[in-house]
């Protein structure tokens, strides 16, 4: 034991503190759920008892449209006979400003998905390696190690990695609550800012996500105006992450912070910046197209120099420029994507409602914010984690607990619905409905523990019967279980 410990210490000594610290956040339940899926992934025929991935916010609902466009436009790729004449010019060194056609196409697309109410300057488009790289890039530009950004909670778990790990910047939560549907209020912003001041933390900015991940809600005009007023009063930066802008699938319509500041002559535009990508709106996370957009000339100049550490490949730029320049395709894609997201949202919220499970009312994003507070024995983080473990390891659904999003109220879970086909969604919903339905019906005699419930469920899941039938196998809960019978 001592020798193994010494060996590990020696290995750590050879590496940097940044590389070996826990800033990546992989010890979070958010990532643990992914690991459970990776070890035992669901397949409808090869592994019907595997874990279904509902923790990945990915938009796979319109790949048929993308594939059809690629078949009709083979010249857009340098790896086809039709496009090979562009190979040399694309393969050789390119300036890190990015291909002019790429920046123009992205700027035009950003305006289009925001309802054409605002325009974006291609010369302010700076590339980053996906939204992860773009988020870190703007953080490096705006803050020093030890400085802090206010971030309304609940917020995306990987912000702890993207914004903090290598920059040394802190995140200071702005507590939002379910009593007003987790709305960001100026009062909550003031409380967080004052607490940071009292702790001698230098607040450099406010990071907001619109539409929200994990809530799926959008910020209304009044809230956006309040946010702009707040950052102007405090003379701090505003970074608005709008990577879900085109995932809004029903009214009210999405309002970009760009639209707000265009009509506000009192706003100091040098304080306002965007993070954008094509990972969610187009379903291209593998392309690593991240964008920083700033109204501040100095930030644009600094970000462009730093972007050389995380550029988008020119092959990708070439393809994207061609695709996004096709106005007819883009308009059809945006409309059809919204229709398909709306359908999925209606299906999942309707089916959950059949067993009394409600979700926060939302109209954007690739997920639902599911309320399982009624299934907790007590309103604690510990009870939430016990419930989450059963859902992931026994019911075999990777959903993400609210605590990993820094939610202040236990019992909320993010459930992604756009990263799977209809058949997998049907199987996932049957698991949820059967699981919750069984809890409703369960008698709870004393002396039978949660281990018995989990054991029976695990045994049935390993059988060869269909998954929707196996979860209905007999299970008995203890009064000490975190999974109390839901109220009718």
Number of C-alpha atoms within 10 A of each C-alpha: 6 7 8 9 10 11 12 11 11 11 11 14 11 9 10 9 10 13 12 13 12 12 18 18 17 14 10 15 21 24 18 16 26 22 14 19 22 14 10 14 18 20 13 14 8 9 14 21 26 24 26 28 27 25 23 21 21 22 24 18 21 18 15 10 14 15 11 10 15 15 10 10 15 16 18 23 20 21 14 13 10 13 14 15 13 17 14 10 12 18 12 8 9 12 8 18 17 19 16 14 17 23 23 19 20 26 21 20 22 22 17 19 21 20 16 13 13 16 17 20 15 17 14 22 25 28 31 30 24 24 26 22 24 31 24 23 28 26 25 20 16 19 20 15 13 14 19 23 30 22 22 26 25 25 24 17 21 19 19 17 17 21 25 22 19 16 20 18 23 22 21 20 22 24 22 20 16 12 7 9 13 17 19 21 18 14 10 17 22 14 13 20 22 14 12 18 12 10 9 10 17 17 25 21 24 25 22 24 25 25 27 24 27 27 29 23 25 26 22 15 15 11 15 22 16 15 21 23 17 17 20 18 10 13 14 18 23 25 26 21 24 23 26 26 26 26 26 28 23 14 9 14 16 25 19 25 24 20 16 16 17 13 9 13 8 10 18 17 19 15 20 24 22 25 27 28 30 24 21 22 25 23 20 17 18 9 18 23 27 26 32 28 26 25 18 15 11 12 21 21 15 16 26 22 13 19 23 15 14 19 24 21 16 20 18 17 23 19 18 21 19 16 19 20 17 12 13 9 14 17 15 11 19 19 14 16 24 21 16 15 25 18 12 19 22 11 16 20 17 15 17 18 13 11 17 19 20 18 21 17 14 22 25 30 32 29 28 26 23 24 18 21 20 16 23 23 20 17 15 15 18 15 20 26 20 16 20 23 21 19 21 22 18 22 26 27 27 29 24 29 29 29 23 19 24 18 24 18 18 22 25 23 27 28 24 25 29 24 20 19 11 13 10 18 20 15 17 25 18 18 23 21 20 20 18 21 17 19 19 17 11 16 14 18 11 11 10 16 16 20 13 14 18 20 13 18 22 19 13 21 23 14 12 11 13 15 23 21 13 22 25 15 14 12 19 21 24 19 18 14 21 22 23 19 22 21 8 6
